[in-house]
């Protein structure tokens, strides 16, 4: 039976707390902590609708695991974007692909200028811990702090710096060796700049290590990192900053696909921010970097690649809710980037479709690694109907699927006594559209066999990213 993944793009208005979820199977005794997931849960305000999957109001979902039981709580992130929309009964702030009724100037400034009275702060993409603070993240540099126990919103985190960033990745990295958080930003202007820097949790403040001038910035959802270098991947989906003011379109509608530009990989040295190499490849697109590491005078940079940027169009809600099947995946691709510059050689590492990739962060990040986990598609056009574990070196894959269900991003949690990269569990929130509810799935990461599941009393919409906090 094919899963009706469209159920995952309906609103969830209910906020609940369940101290104990019905649980079956064998939860590992060592598994103690909280999985917090982020994603959109309200796509309409009054008689107005948001246009894109990325636009819906953020909701946090917490699964607290310990002592052989699972507790659950969900709560909307009370951003100003949501608060004002509910108070006025209409969309007030610009989002990724939706604009309210305002002036052309207001449309752009509301999205990109943190000092403007109405920047969007709908942090629906990811969550992270910075020092002692837990934050929800999106592509604007306005993270929102929240209480990890109650999920209560604490407010926008205001950076004490003068970086001047207009966008920021929702995928910062924690360096395994130093514990420092590295991020990538973009400043729009007559002379735009890519910015790479560290976040000081004590400030909080951002400390730029590199600024790279660019005339037509690329849409970058994430970036790559090795032990010594940063990789900025310029996909040929680009924007003329002046068009943001002139055309009056929602943010992403201002970007144009220019395949003749190809892909440019900028390799920057962490130590001083200098450009080490620029490597080029034929046109492609990616949201997510998987991993990167150095080997034999080159960087091996792995991403989930799509042939072009039409996947962004596929994620418009009218398409996702429509009768035509929609794919939610790309393929694992490795680019070999010579440190002296030159052509970037691509190689598909597996034929298994993949998206929302995760690895063993503490052990594999910036190192030669063996495994990547993600959502997959056994039947093309079914968005997400299975989980996959790809052996990067062998190109083989294990899968988990259950008829009629739609699994979400798999999060790897290592066993405290692990001696191998895949010794631990994988956590995924799985939607059962016919039952109109979801469940937390616990897989043994090595065998990819189910160990346990905990039933949630409502359907959780398709989300994006989450983290396991101990």
C-alpha positions in Angstrom: 0.0 0.0 0.0 1.4 3.4 -1.0 1.4 6.1 1.7 -0.5 9.3 1.1 2.3 11.6 2.1 0.0 14.6 1.4 -1.4 14.1 4.9 1.9 15.5 6.2 1.2 18.9 4.7 -1.9 19.6 6.8 -2.1 21.8 9.9 -1.5 20.5 13.4 -3.0 23.0 15.8 -3.1 20.8 18.9 -0.4 21.2 21.6 -0.2 18.4 24.1 2.0 16.8 26.8 2.0 13.1 27.3 4.2 11.9 30.2 4.2 8.4 28.8 3.6 7.2 25.3 2.4 3.7 24.5 5.7 1.9 23.7 6.4 -1.5 22.2 9.7 -3.3 21.7 13.0 -3.0 23.5 14.3 0.5 24.2 18.1 0.4 25.0 18.8 1.0 28.7 21.5 3.4 27.8 19.3 5.6 25.6 18.7 8.7 27.8 18.0 12.1 26.5 15.6 14.2 24.4 15.0 14.2 20.6 13.8 17.7 19.6 12.5 18.1 16.1 11.5 21.2 14.2 9.2 21.8 11.3 6.2 23.7 10.0 2.7 22.9 11.5 0.4 25.7 10.4 0.1 26.7 6.8 -2.9 29.0 6.8 -3.8 32.2 8.8 -7.4 33.4 8.5 -8.3 33.0 4.8 -4.7 33.3 3.6 -2.4 30.4 2.9 1.4 30.1 2.8 2.9 29.0 -0.5 5.7 26.7 0.4 6.7 23.9 2.7 9.4 26.1 4.2 6.9 28.9 5.1 4.6 27.3 7.7 4.7 28.3 11.4 7.4 26.5 13.3 6.5 23.8 15.9 8.8 21.9 18.2 8.3 18.3 19.1 10.2 16.8 22.1 10.6 13.1 22.8 12.1 12.6 26.2 13.6 9.1 26.5 14.8 7.4 29.7 14.1 4.5 32.0 12.5 2.5 29.2 9.8 5.0 28.5 9.1 7.9 26.2 7.4 11.2 27.0 6.1 13.6 24.3 5.4 17.3 24.1 4.7 19.6 21.2 4.5 23.4 21.1 4.4 26.2 18.6 7.5 28.4 18.5 5.9 31.8 19.5 7.8 33.9 16.9 6.8 37.4 16.2 5.9 36.3 12.7 3.4 33.9 14.2 2.2 36.1 17.0 1.5 39.1 14.7 -0.2 36.9 12.1 -2.6 35.4 14.6 -3.3 38.8 16.2 -4.1 40.4 12.8 -5.7 37.3 11.2 -3.5 37.5 8.2 0.1 36.9 7.0 2.2 39.9 8.2 5.9 39.0 7.5 7.6 37.8 4.4 8.7 34.2 4.3 10.8 32.1 1.9 8.1 32.0 -0.8 5.2 34.0 0.6 4.8 37.8 0.8 2.1 39.7 2.7 0.6 42.8 1.1 3.2 45.5 1.6 5.5 47.7 -0.4 8.2 46.3 -2.6 10.8 47.8 -0.2 9.0 46.4 2.8 9.0 42.9 1.3 12.7 42.8 1.0 13.6 44.5 4.2 11.2 42.4 6.2 13.1 39.3 5.2 16.7 40.4 5.2 17.3 43.4 7.5 17.6 42.4 11.2 17.3 46.1 12.2 14.0 46.5 10.2 10.9 46.5 12.5 9.5 43.3 10.9 12.1 40.7 10.0 10.8 37.2 9.8 11.8 35.1 12.8 9.9 31.9 11.9 12.7 29.5 12.9 11.3 26.3 11.5 14.3 24.5 10.0 16.6 23.1 12.7 17.5 23.2 16.4 20.9 23.6 18.1 22.6 24.0 21.4 24.9 27.0 21.8 26.6 27.0 25.2 23.7 26.4 27.6 21.1 27.8 25.2 18.8 25.8 23.0 17.8 27.6 19.8 15.5 27.1 16.8 17.1 28.1 13.5 16.1 29.2 10.0 17.8 31.0 7.1 17.5 34.5 8.6 20.0 35.4 11.4 17.3 35.5 14.1 17.5 32.3 16.1 14.9 31.8 18.8 15.8 30.4 22.2 13.5 28.0 23.9 13.3 25.9 27.1 14.2 22.3 26.2 12.0 20.9 28.9 8.8 22.9 28.4 9.5 24.0 24.8 8.4 27.5 25.9 9.7 30.3 23.7 12.3 32.5 25.4 12.8 35.0 22.5 15.0 36.0 19.7 18.8 35.7 20.3 20.4 39.1 19.6 24.0 38.9 18.5 26.3 41.5 20.0 28.4 42.1 16.9 28.4 44.2 13.7 28.7 41.3 11.2 25.8 42.7 9.0 24.5 39.3 7.8 21.2 39.2 6.1 20.9 35.4 5.9 22.5 32.6 7.8 22.6 28.8 7.4 20.4 26.7 9.6 23.1 24.1 9.5 26.1 25.3 11.6 28.8 22.8 12.5 30.2 22.0 15.9 33.9 21.1 15.4 34.5 17.8 17.1 38.0 18.7 18.2 37.4 22.2 19.5 33.7 22.2 20.3 33.4 25.6 18.5 30.4 26.4 16.3 31.1 27.4 12.8 28.5 29.1 10.6 28.1 30.5 7.1 26.2 33.8 6.3 25.5 36.2 3.5 25.3 39.9 3.3 23.3 41.5 0.4 24.3 44.8 -1.1 25.8 46.6 -4.0 28.8 44.4 -3.2 27.4 41.2 -1.5 29.6 38.9 0.6 29.7 35.4 1.7 30.8 35.3 5.4 32.2 32.5 7.4 32.7 32.7 11.1 32.5 31.3 14.6 29.7 31.9 17.1 30.9 32.8 20.6 28.2 31.5 23.0 29.2 33.9 25.8 28.4 37.0 23.7 26.6 35.7 21.9 28.6 37.2 19.0 29.8 36.1 15.6 33.5 36.3 14.8 34.1 36.4 11.0 37.1 34.6 9.7 36.5 35.1 6.0 34.5 37.4 3.7 34.3 36.6 0.0 32.9 39.2 -2.4 30.2 38.1 -4.8 28.2 40.0 -7.4 25.3 37.5 -7.8 25.0 35.4 -4.6 24.0 31.7 -4.8 21.3 30.1 -2.8 23.3 28.2 -0.2 21.3 26.1 2.3 24.4 24.5 3.9 28.2 24.4 3.5 31.1 21.9 3.9 33.8 21.6 6.6 37.0 19.6 7.0 39.4 19.7 9.8 41.3 22.6 8.2 39.0 24.1 5.5 35.5 25.4 4.7 33.8 24.6 1.4 31.3 27.1 0.0 29.3 25.5 -2.8 28.0 28.0 -5.3 25.1 26.3 -7.1 24.0 28.1 -10.2 20.8 29.3 -8.6 21.7 33.0 -8.2 20.2 36.4 -7.6 21.0 40.0 -8.6 20.6 41.8 -5.2 19.1 44.8 -6.9 16.3 42.6 -8.3 15.2 41.9 -4.7 14.2 45.6 -4.5 13.0 46.0 -8.1 10.8 43.0 -8.8 8.7 42.7 -5.6 8.6 38.9 -5.7 8.8 36.5 -2.7 12.5 35.9 -1.8 13.1 32.7 -3.6 11.2 33.8 -6.8 14.0 36.4 -7.4 16.6 33.6 -7.9 17.3 32.4 -11.4 18.7 29.1 -12.6 21.8 29.8 -14.7 23.3 26.4 -15.6 26.0 27.9 -17.8 27.7 29.1 -14.6 28.2 25.5 -13.4 29.1 24.9 -9.8 32.0 26.7 -8.1 33.5 25.3 -4.9 35.4 27.9 -2.8 37.9 26.2 -0.4 38.8 28.6 2.4 41.4 28.0 5.1 39.9 28.1 8.6 43.1 29.5 10.2 43.1 32.8 8.3 40.1 32.8 6.0 42.3 32.8 2.8 41.1 31.2 -0.4 43.0 28.0 -1.0 41.3 26.9 -4.2 38.3 27.4 -6.5 37.1 24.2 -8.2 34.4 24.0 -10.9 31.9 21.3 -12.0 28.9 21.1 -14.3 25.6 22.5 -13.1 23.8 20.8 -10.2 22.0 21.8 -7.0 22.0 20.6 -3.4 20.4 21.6 -0.1 22.5 19.4 2.1 26.2 18.8 2.5 26.7 15.4 4.1 30.4 15.4 5.0 33.9 16.4 3.8 37.4 15.4 4.5 40.9 15.7 3.2 42.8 12.8 1.5 45.8 12.6 -0.8 46.0 16.3 -1.6 42.3 16.8 -2.3 39.0 17.3 -0.5 36.3 14.7 -0.8 33.1 16.7 -0.5 29.8 14.7 -0.3 26.4 16.2 -0.9 22.8 15.1 -1.7 22.7 16.3 -5.3 19.7 17.1 -7.5 20.0 17.7 -11.3 18.8 21.2 -11.0 16.9 23.5 -8.6 13.4 22.4 -9.7 13.2 20.5 -6.4 12.4 23.9 -4.8 9.4 24.2 -7.1 8.4 20.6 -6.1 8.2 21.8 -2.5 5.5 24.4 -3.2 2.4 23.3 -1.2 0.1 23.2 -4.2 2.4 20.7 -5.8 2.9 18.7 -2.7 -0.8 18.5 -2.1 -1.7 17.9 -5.7 -2.5 14.7 -7.5 0.8 14.3 -9.2 3.5 12.3 -7.3 6.4 14.4 -5.9 9.9 13.2 -5.2 11.5 14.2 -2.0 15.0 12.9 -2.6 18.3 13.3 -4.6 21.4 11.1 -4.7 24.6 10.9 -2.7 27.3 12.5 -4.8 31.0 13.0 -4.1 33.1 15.9 -5.5 36.8 15.5 -5.5 38.3 19.0 -5.0 42.0 19.3 -5.7 43.6 21.7 -3.2 45.5 23.4 -6.0 42.3 24.2 -7.8 40.9 23.0 -11.1 38.0 20.7 -12.2 35.9 19.1 -9.4 35.3 15.5 -10.3 31.8 14.2 -9.4 31.0 10.6 -8.6 27.6 9.1 -7.6 28.3 7.0 -4.5 25.0 5.1 -4.5 21.9 4.5 -6.7 19.7 4.6 -3.6 17.6 7.9 -3.4 18.4 10.0 -0.3 17.6 13.3 1.5 17.8 14.8 4.9 21.2 13.1 5.4 22.7 12.4 8.8 26.0 10.9 10.0 27.7 10.0 13.3 28.6 13.5 14.2 31.2 13.0 16.9 33.1 10.3 15.1 32.6 10.9 11.4 32.4 14.6 10.9 35.4 15.9 8.8 36.8 12.4 8.7 36.8 9.5 6.3 33.6 7.7 7.1 31.4 4.7 6.3 27.8 5.4 6.7 25.1 8.0 6.0 21.4 7.8 7.0 18.5 9.5 5.3 14.9 9.3 4.1 14.5 7.5 0.8 12.0 6.5 -1.9 11.4 2.9 -2.9 8.6 4.0 -5.3 9.6 7.1 -7.2 7.3 10.1 -6.5 6.3 8.9 -3.1 8.2 11.7 -1.3 9.5 9.5 1.5 8.5 5.9 1.9 11.5 4.4 3.6 14.7 5.0 5.6 18.1 4.2 4.1 21.5 3.5 5.4 24.2 3.8 2.7 27.6 2.3 3.0 29.6 5.1 1.5 32.6 3.0 0.6 30.8 0.0 -0.8 27.9 1.8 -2.4 25.4 -0.7 -0.8 22.4 0.2 1.2 20.1 -1.2 3.9 16.5 0.0 4.2 13.6 0.1 6.6 10.1 0.6 5.4 6.5 -0.1 6.5 3.7 -0.1 4.0 1.6 3.1 4.2 4.0 5.1 6.3 6.2 8.1 5.7 9.4 8.3 7.8 11.2 11.6 8.6 14.8 12.5 9.0 16.8 9.7 10.8 19.0 10.9 13.7 21.9 8.7 14.8 22.6 8.3 18.5 25.8 6.4 19.4 26.0 3.8 22.1 28.2 5.0 25.0 30.3 1.9 24.7 30.5 2.0 20.8 33.6 0.6 19.2 32.3 1.0 15.6 30.8 3.9 13.6 27.3 2.5 13.4 27.0 1.1 16.9 23.9 2.8 18.3 20.4 3.6 17.3 18.6 5.7 14.7 15.6 7.7 15.7 12.9 8.8 13.2 9.4 10.3 13.5 7.2 8.3 11.2 3.8 9.5 9.8 1.0 6.9 9.4 -1.5 8.8 7.2 -4.3 6.2 7.3 -4.2 6.0 11.2 -3.8 9.8 11.4 -1.1 9.6 13.9 2.7 9.3 14.0 5.2 7.3 16.0 8.8 7.5 17.2 10.8 4.7 15.6 13.9 3.3 17.1 16.1 1.3 14.8 19.3 -0.6 15.6 21.8 1.4 13.5 24.0 -1.6 12.6 21.3 -4.1 11.4 18.7 -1.4 10.6 16.1 -3.6 12.3 13.3 -2.1 14.5 14.0 -2.1 18.2 11.0 -0.1 19.5 8.3 2.4 18.7 6.3 4.9 20.7 2.9 6.0 19.5 1.9 9.7 19.3 -1.9 10.4 19.5 -1.9 12.8 16.5 -0.3 13.1 13.1 2.9 15.2 13.0 3.4 17.1 9.8 6.5 16.5 7.7 9.3 18.3 9.4 12.9 19.1 8.6 15.7 18.6 11.2 16.2 17.6 14.8 18.9 16.9 17.3 19.3 14.5 20.2 20.3 16.2 23.4 21.8 14.4 26.4 
